[in-house]
């Protein structure tokens, strides 16, 4: 779910890390015909276009990175209406090209163009056979970005974090409705048409505009959901497709919230067990008391936030968001330890906030800070898009009756799942209250897709997309799914496991699939 690098919901300001697929606010998808349904509206003008590549505008972008765009209908049910442009970027194939491989880095809400510009070197092996292409999905980055008002003259669409802790459900519901209205105000016409069902159709327009008969695709975290939906909508157009860090297709946000809180709590305890072996650990050197000290730190910051260099308060929920991202890779543990120590000892938030600067489904990734021209992208686009897409993808909504009747019980349930991450994850679920009903296509129709074989990579120690989701999604996709069991830790496997990296590249470049059920052992250098 990269992904699924999650952080706090959009309260007073943006402090998201962005790629847990569990969140929040959004607009439901309108009724529209999918590729598998009856007569389709005329999309021929969109399928006739070709990408015109040119140098990227930002002078700091890599010189060999090219940028382009593809135009898609705002509403596929009414393609004669408005349109929007999707931003693309690519590294050209160094040898004979067999076409393009499209990358989605997760989120939802991760901006692919910025990510490829920042960390494209990890994919250079693929240029031996492909143009390596990525994109900003609709509502994300430079593709009509949604916003909840963060950074505007009128402030943020924020739900005050204290309001969601109120004992009065009416106060909570009022704040949630206020946030929804403000997000709609700042996001513009794309908001009702955001979500994975539409993004998948955009993906097929991109495929055609790139000149490819089949889609070759590598998706991380949330990008696996997008890839699975594409396989269901366009099974005859699937080429070589890899899903790494496999998302659930069936669990509602409420169940994902519990699973996510439990997974993050386990990852945190693993980190603490490692940390206490160092005399400089900010949680002490006693493994039994370290978890309680972590809870105390979060609660003390919620009660008395420290000021950042920007003059904004840094709360316990901000800290939870930063820790969430850092836990996706063991390689970040030493940096996380030092960052928390600086916060505890000196009140210095700079290092810990670096984890909250944006991210994707790949371990250790954070935003590139505008390496590609993104001056018109709202500061809160990542959390706003994450909220909108996840809610649009889920047909369930917490009702006013449910919140009123069982708010205390829900809090207790999430607190039991994780005393550190529970509050944060419950707020993500509550933030979908009152949104239009999301699509039921993913849950009901993405199954037994009948596409060519695709490779699913599940990591045993993944705190964001538990391994059981890989197994469940493979069963749902049917005979098309081939599972690679990565025995390592962290979120996704391509960037953290040499074995996974090799097997994925062998499939994408040469069509060589490992036997279903085969595994990769952890790299010896995985543990810091």
TABEL-V42268 format. One record per backbone hydrogen bond with DSSP energy under -0.5 kcal/mol. NH is the residue of the N-H (numbers start at 0). CO is the residue of the C=O. If there is no record, write none. Layout:
nh:NH co:CO
nh:NH co:CO
//
This chain:
nh:4 co:1
nh:5 co:3
nh:7 co:14
nh:10 co:8
nh:10 co:12
nh:18 co:4
nh:19 co:3
nh:19 co:4
nh:22 co:20
nh:28 co:391
nh:29 co:191
nh:36 co:33
nh:42 co:40
nh:45 co:42
nh:46 co:42
nh:47 co:43
nh:48 co:45
nh:50 co:208
nh:52 co:50
nh:53 co:66
nh:55 co:64
nh:60 co:57
nh:64 co:61
nh:65 co:89
nh:66 co:53
nh:67 co:87
nh:69 co:85
nh:71 co:83
nh:73 co:81
nh:74 co:81
nh:77 co:74
nh:78 co:75
nh:80 co:77
nh:83 co:71
nh:85 co:69
nh:87 co:67
nh:88 co:133
nh:89 co:65
nh:90 co:131
nh:91 co:63
nh:93 co:126
nh:94 co:126
nh:97 co:128
nh:100 co:130
nh:101 co:215
nh:102 co:132
nh:103 co:217
nh:106 co:0
nh:106 co:2
nh:109 co:105
nh:111 co:109
nh:111 co:134
nh:114 co:110
nh:115 co:111
nh:116 co:112
nh:117 co:113
nh:118 co:114
nh:119 co:115
nh:121 co:118
nh:122 co:119
nh:123 co:120
nh:125 co:122
nh:126 co:123
nh:127 co:124
nh:128 co:125
nh:129 co:125
nh:130 co:98
nh:131 co:90
nh:131 co:129
nh:132 co:100
nh:132 co:130
nh:133 co:88
nh:134 co:102
nh:135 co:86
nh:136 co:134
nh:138 co:142
nh:139 co:136
nh:139 co:142
nh:142 co:139
nh:143 co:141
nh:145 co:138
nh:151 co:148
nh:154 co:151
nh:156 co:147
nh:157 co:155
nh:158 co:9
nh:159 co:157
nh:162 co:159
nh:163 co:159
nh:164 co:161
nh:165 co:162
nh:168 co:166
nh:170 co:167
nh:171 co:167
nh:172 co:168
nh:173 co:169
nh:174 co:170
nh:175 co:171
nh:176 co:172
nh:177 co:173
nh:178 co:174
nh:179 co:175
nh:180 co:176
nh:181 co:177
nh:182 co:178
nh:183 co:179
nh:184 co:180
nh:185 co:181
nh:186 co:182
nh:187 co:183
nh:189 co:186
nh:190 co:187
nh:192 co:189
nh:193 co:190
nh:198 co:194
nh:199 co:195
nh:200 co:196
nh:201 co:197
nh:202 co:198
nh:203 co:199
nh:204 co:200
nh:205 co:201
nh:206 co:202
nh:207 co:203
nh:208 co:204
nh:209 co:205
nh:210 co:207
nh:211 co:206
nh:214 co:236
nh:215 co:99
nh:215 co:213
nh:216 co:239
nh:217 co:101
nh:218 co:241
nh:219 co:103
nh:220 co:243
nh:222 co:219
nh:223 co:220
nh:224 co:220
nh:224 co:221
nh:225 co:221
nh:226 co:222
nh:227 co:223
nh:228 co:224
nh:229 co:225
nh:230 co:226
nh:231 co:227
nh:232 co:228
nh:233 co:229
nh:236 co:233
nh:237 co:234
nh:238 co:214
nh:240 co:238
nh:241 co:216
nh:242 co:454
nh:243 co:218
nh:244 co:456
nh:245 co:456
nh:246 co:220
nh:255 co:251
nh:256 co:252
nh:257 co:253
nh:258 co:254
nh:259 co:255
nh:260 co:256
nh:261 co:257
nh:262 co:258
nh:263 co:259
nh:264 co:260
nh:265 co:261
nh:266 co:262
nh:267 co:263
nh:268 co:264
nh:269 co:265
nh:270 co:266
nh:271 co:267
nh:272 co:268
nh:273 co:269
nh:274 co:270
nh:275 co:271
nh:276 co:273
nh:277 co:274
nh:280 co:277
nh:283 co:280
nh:286 co:284
nh:288 co:285
nh:289 co:285
nh:290 co:286
nh:292 co:288
nh:293 co:289
nh:294 co:290
nh:295 co:291
nh:296 co:292
nh:297 co:293
nh:298 co:294
nh:299 co:295
nh:300 co:296
nh:301 co:297
nh:302 co:298
nh:303 co:299
nh:305 co:313
nh:307 co:311
nh:310 co:307
nh:313 co:305
nh:314 co:312
nh:318 co:314
nh:319 co:315
nh:320 co:316
nh:321 co:317
nh:322 co:318
nh:323 co:319
nh:324 co:320
nh:325 co:321
nh:326 co:322
nh:327 co:324
nh:328 co:325
nh:331 co:328
nh:332 co:329
nh:335 co:331
nh:336 co:332
nh:337 co:333
nh:338 co:334
nh:339 co:335
nh:340 co:336
nh:341 co:337
nh:342 co:338
nh:343 co:339
nh:344 co:340
nh:345 co:341
nh:346 co:342
nh:347 co:341
nh:348 co:346
nh:352 co:348
nh:353 co:349
nh:354 co:351
nh:355 co:352
nh:356 co:353
nh:360 co:104
nh:362 co:490
nh:364 co:361
nh:366 co:357
nh:376 co:373
nh:377 co:375
nh:378 co:149
nh:380 co:377
nh:383 co:379
nh:384 co:380
nh:385 co:381
nh:386 co:382
nh:387 co:383
nh:388 co:384
nh:389 co:385
nh:390 co:386
nh:391 co:387
nh:392 co:388
nh:393 co:389
nh:393 co:390
nh:394 co:392
nh:402 co:398
nh:403 co:399
nh:404 co:400
nh:405 co:401
nh:406 co:402
nh:409 co:405
nh:410 co:406
nh:411 co:407
nh:412 co:408
nh:413 co:409
nh:414 co:410
nh:415 co:411
nh:416 co:412
nh:417 co:413
nh:421 co:417
nh:424 co:420
nh:425 co:421
nh:426 co:422
nh:427 co:423
nh:428 co:424
nh:429 co:425
nh:430 co:426
nh:431 co:428
nh:432 co:429
nh:433 co:397
nh:434 co:431
nh:437 co:393
nh:438 co:391
nh:443 co:439
nh:444 co:440
nh:445 co:440
nh:445 co:441
nh:446 co:444
nh:447 co:475
nh:448 co:476
nh:449 co:476
nh:451 co:234
nh:453 co:479
nh:454 co:240
nh:455 co:453
nh:455 co:481
nh:456 co:242
nh:457 co:455
nh:457 co:483
nh:459 co:485
nh:460 co:487
nh:461 co:458
nh:462 co:460
nh:465 co:463
nh:468 co:465
nh:469 co:465
nh:469 co:466
nh:470 co:466
nh:471 co:467
nh:472 co:468
nh:473 co:469
nh:474 co:470
nh:475 co:471
nh:476 co:472
nh:477 co:473
nh:479 co:476
nh:480 co:477
nh:481 co:453
nh:483 co:455
nh:484 co:482
nh:484 co:517
nh:485 co:457
nh:485 co:483
nh:486 co:484
nh:486 co:519
nh:489 co:460
nh:490 co:327
nh:491 co:489
nh:496 co:492
nh:500 co:496
nh:501 co:497
nh:502 co:498
nh:503 co:499
nh:504 co:500
nh:505 co:501
nh:506 co:502
nh:507 co:503
nh:508 co:504
nh:509 co:505
nh:510 co:506
nh:511 co:505
nh:512 co:510
nh:516 co:482
nh:517 co:482
nh:517 co:514
nh:519 co:484
nh:525 co:522
//
